[in-house]
Amino acid sequence: MIIGQVFERFVEESPVSVMVRGLLKTILCPQKLDELFEKSAKTQYTKELLFSTVVEMMNTVTCGIRPSIHAAYQVQ
């Protein structure tokens, strides 16, 4: 399978990036983020955007995929 071969090459050549990606995927799971927000929010509430959506938009800006929050929001 081609995907398996590509993945194996990444594991061999850059294992740290594969581990970090897996860790971030687990930590930034939308369900877990929204659950954490619901548990800890005192005066905040969800109206139009879920907390996980805001985190995802911030990640796209931080990683340089989008130039601004406004641009990231426009894609949503």
C-alpha positions in Angstrom: 0.0 0.0 0.0 1.5 3.4 -1.0 0.2 5.3 2.1 1.9 2.7 4.3 5.2 3.1 2.4 5.1 6.9 2.6 4.3 6.8 6.3 7.1 4.3 7.0 9.5 6.7 5.2 8.4 9.5 7.5 8.8 7.3 10.6 12.4 6.3 9.5 13.5 9.8 8.5 11.7 12.0 11.0 10.3 10.0 13.9 10.0 13.1 16.1 7.6 14.9 13.7 5.4 11.8 13.5 5.3 11.5 17.3 4.5 15.2 17.7 1.7 15.0 15.1 0.2 12.0 16.9 0.4 13.7 20.3 -1.2 16.9 18.9 -3.9 14.9 17.3 -4.7 13.3 20.6 -4.4 16.5 22.7 -6.3 18.7 20.3 -9.2 16.3 19.7 -12.3 18.5 19.2 -14.5 16.5 21.5 -12.0 16.7 24.4 -11.5 20.4 23.9 -15.2 21.1 23.9 -15.7 18.9 27.0 -12.8 20.7 28.7 -14.4 24.1 27.9 -17.8 23.0 29.2 -16.3 21.8 32.5 -14.2 24.9 33.1 -16.3 27.7 31.7 -17.8 29.9 34.3 -19.2 32.9 32.5 -18.4 31.9 28.9 -20.8 30.1 26.7 -21.0 28.5 23.3 -23.0 30.6 20.8 -21.9 30.3 17.2 -18.4 28.8 17.4 -17.3 25.8 19.4 -14.1 26.2 21.4 -12.5 23.5 19.3 -13.3 25.5 16.2 -11.5 28.5 17.7 -8.5 26.3 18.6 -8.4 24.9 15.0 -8.5 28.4 13.5 -5.7 29.6 15.8 -3.6 26.5 14.8 -4.0 27.4 11.1 -2.7 30.9 11.8 0.1 29.8 14.1 1.3 27.2 11.6 1.2 29.8 8.7 -1.5 28.1 6.8 -3.7 31.2 7.0 -2.4 34.8 7.4 -5.0 35.9 10.0 -7.9 34.8 12.2 -10.2 36.6 9.8 -8.9 34.6 6.9 -9.2 31.4 8.9 -12.8 32.3 9.9 -13.7 33.0 6.3 -12.8 29.4 5.4 -14.9 28.0 8.2 
